[in-house]
């Protein structure tokens, strides 16, 4: 059995269309849309609306953790457009989701990333796509559990939830062979992004579940350039499957 796993697609419909080649199924751990691109400031919804120069300024403020200034800048830019921000964002998000889900191979098992907007997904998932969040499914004789979204941060991305809600989803998954999350367990070397030079937020509930239930694998994404892409907790291999927008190549899991 061979399953390909991707995370942090961020608009890479071209590579996603090929991601299932040679695999029995695809797993996608979320972050399908691209709002801002920290590597190429000309890409993403923000740059489409306001230009690469403004996107670079916005990214610089967020990187420096000057969040209030970044929000003030963003508010002023949105106010300069005709119509409300929701109208412009919805149009761009719908376009990106249309492209991504059209390219998504089948069969595919998906969960949400912190940058996703789950309310739109039912309009775009196709036959052969199964969305799971706090749920399990059997694939090739192994039990896979899925926990989507991220925890609350100053970045205020769309699908951030409270620790209690996240922990309930982890608990609902229970004992599995493979635990699939968007964000990593709360292990420092898995959370530090060496390019952004900051710690992303990981889940204590996920780490506790890994210690307690010892799945074969814990798979995740979220951290684009991690200090460590893998580590072991007991018998569990904890693996960052990679920043798919940048790499364009899925992680392969075989058994």
Order of alpha helices (4+ residues) and beta strands (2+ residues): beta-alpha-beta-alpha-alpha-alpha-alpha-beta-alpha-beta-beta-beta-beta-beta-alpha-beta-alpha-beta-beta-alpha-beta-beta-beta-alpha-beta
